Amino acid sequence: MYDDKFMLRAIEISARALEEPGTEPFGAVVVRDGRIVGEGINRSLQNFDPTSHGETEAIRDACRNLQSVDLRGCDLYTSCEPCALCVAAMEIAGIARLYYAANLAQSNAALEQLPQEQRFPIDCDHVRRESGRSLEERSMPSEQAHAAEAIRILTDWAERARRRAAAAGRAT
């Protein structure tokens, strides 16, 4: 259920970008059981990391704080509608519900006059289209190589994980 205090906190975090170099005005919080378990602000420029969006940073913080990659049952509040990368991260983590302030059209309009060196432009519509396509359909060329070696490692890792789980089950 929506709670205004969490949205106001996400917006407050986004406002830090007004004074904090290397950040951009996109803030987010992850909420579980009525309390904030993770916070984030866009640090893409500061971290030289194009995935360091407010939402992904809040998810990373929540995962560290909860010592889990499972955020099922958590809500995410963000100062701006998330891009496809952030939506994918929310889906992977299991975020239950999203609440946002500005939509993408509104944020794009507010930022459209910035020169590229001040804000790396992201074509959110293009990212959305490409994210949903199979490798064969994407505009980015791709090629598979050394599948057998990679599959062997995946299979070995999975077998070891099954054995550890079985051993842990016997130990309890």
C-alpha positions in Angstrom: 0.0 0.0 0.0 1.3 3.4 -1.0 2.8 5.6 1.8 3.6 9.2 1.0 6.6 9.3 3.4 8.5 6.9 1.2 7.9 8.8 -2.0 9.0 12.0 -0.2 12.2 10.2 0.9 13.0 9.1 -2.7 12.5 12.7 -3.8 14.6 14.0 -0.9 17.4 11.6 -2.0 17.2 12.8 -5.6 17.6 16.4 -4.4 21.1 15.5 -3.1 22.2 15.7 -6.7 21.8 19.4 -6.5 24.9 19.5 -4.3 26.7 16.1 -4.6 29.1 16.0 -7.6 28.8 12.9 -9.8 25.2 12.2 -9.0 22.1 12.7 -11.0 18.6 13.6 -9.6 17.1 10.1 -9.5 16.5 8.7 -6.0 14.8 5.6 -4.8 14.0 3.6 -1.7 13.2 -0.1 -1.2 10.6 -0.7 1.5 9.7 -4.0 3.3 7.1 -4.3 6.0 6.7 -0.5 6.4 10.4 0.4 6.7 13.1 1.4 4.3 15.6 -1.4 3.8 17.6 0.3 0.9 18.3 3.7 -0.6 20.0 4.9 -3.7 20.8 7.8 -5.9 22.1 7.7 -9.5 25.9 7.6 -9.3 26.6 6.6 -12.9 29.0 9.5 -13.5 30.6 9.2 -10.1 31.1 5.4 -10.4 31.8 5.3 -14.1 29.0 2.8 -14.2 26.1 3.1 -16.6 24.0 0.8 -14.4 24.4 2.8 -11.2 20.8 4.3 -11.4 18.9 5.3 -8.3 16.8 2.2 -8.4 19.6 -0.3 -8.9 21.6 1.4 -6.1 18.6 1.1 -3.8 18.2 -2.6 -4.8 21.9 -3.2 -4.2 21.7 -1.5 -0.8 18.6 -3.5 0.2 20.2 -6.7 -0.8 23.3 -5.9 1.3 21.2 -4.9 4.3 19.0 -7.9 4.1 21.9 -10.2 3.1 19.7 -11.7 0.4 19.1 -11.3 -3.4 15.4 -12.0 -2.8 13.4 -8.8 -2.5 10.0 -10.5 -2.9 7.4 -8.6 -0.9 9.4 -5.3 -1.1 8.1 -2.1 -2.8 10.2 0.4 -4.6 9.6 4.1 -4.5 11.4 6.3 -7.0 11.5 9.9 -8.0 11.2 9.1 -11.7 9.7 6.3 -13.7 12.4 3.7 -14.1 14.1 2.8 -17.4 14.0 -0.8 -18.8 17.4 -1.6 -17.0 15.9 -0.7 -13.7 12.6 -2.5 -14.4 14.7 -5.6 -15.3 16.6 -5.3 -12.0 13.3 -5.0 -10.1 11.9 -8.1 -11.8 15.1 -10.1 -11.1 15.1 -9.1 -7.4 11.3 -9.7 -7.0 10.1 -6.2 -6.2 6.4 -6.5 -5.7 5.2 -3.0 -6.4 6.5 0.2 -8.0 5.6 3.8 -7.1 7.1 6.7 -9.1 6.9 10.5 -9.2 7.8 12.0 -12.6 7.2 9.9 -15.7 9.8 9.4 -18.4 8.3 12.1 -20.7 8.4 14.6 -17.8 12.0 13.8 -16.9 13.1 13.8 -20.5 11.6 17.3 -21.0 13.3 18.6 -17.9 16.7 17.3 -19.0 16.6 17.7 -22.8 18.6 20.9 -22.9 21.6 19.4 -21.1 24.7 18.9 -23.3 25.8 15.3 -23.7 29.0 15.8 -21.7 26.8 16.7 -18.7 24.3 13.9 -19.0 24.8 10.8 -21.1 21.6 10.4 -23.0 19.6 7.1 -22.8 17.0 6.3 -25.4 14.6 4.6 -23.0 12.3 3.5 -25.8 15.1 1.9 -27.7 16.3 0.1 -24.5 12.8 -1.2 -23.9 12.4 -2.5 -27.5 15.8 -4.2 -27.5 15.4 -5.7 -24.0 12.3 -7.7 -25.1 13.8 -9.1 -28.3 15.7 -12.4 -28.7 19.4 -12.1 -29.6 18.6 -12.8 -33.2 16.1 -9.9 -33.3 18.3 -7.3 -31.6 20.1 -4.5 -33.4 23.4 -5.2 -31.6 25.3 -7.9 -33.4 26.1 -11.0 -31.3 27.9 -14.2 -31.7 28.2 -17.3 -29.6 31.6 -18.9 -28.9 33.0 -21.6 -26.5 29.6 -22.8 -25.4 30.8 -26.2 -24.3 33.4 -24.8 -21.9 30.9 -22.4 -20.4 28.2 -25.1 -20.1 30.7 -27.4 -18.4 31.4 -24.8 -15.7 27.7 -24.1 -15.2 26.9 -27.8 -14.9 29.8 -28.4 -12.5 28.7 -25.4 -10.4 25.1 -26.6 -10.3 26.1 -30.1 -9.2 28.3 -28.7 -6.4 25.5 -26.5 -5.3 23.1 -29.5 -5.2 25.6 -31.5 -3.2 26.1 -28.6 -0.7 22.4 -28.2 -0.3 22.0 -32.0 0.2 24.8 -32.1 2.8 23.3 -29.1 4.6 19.9 -30.9 4.7 21.5 -33.9 6.3 23.4 -31.8 8.8 20.3 -30.3 10.3 
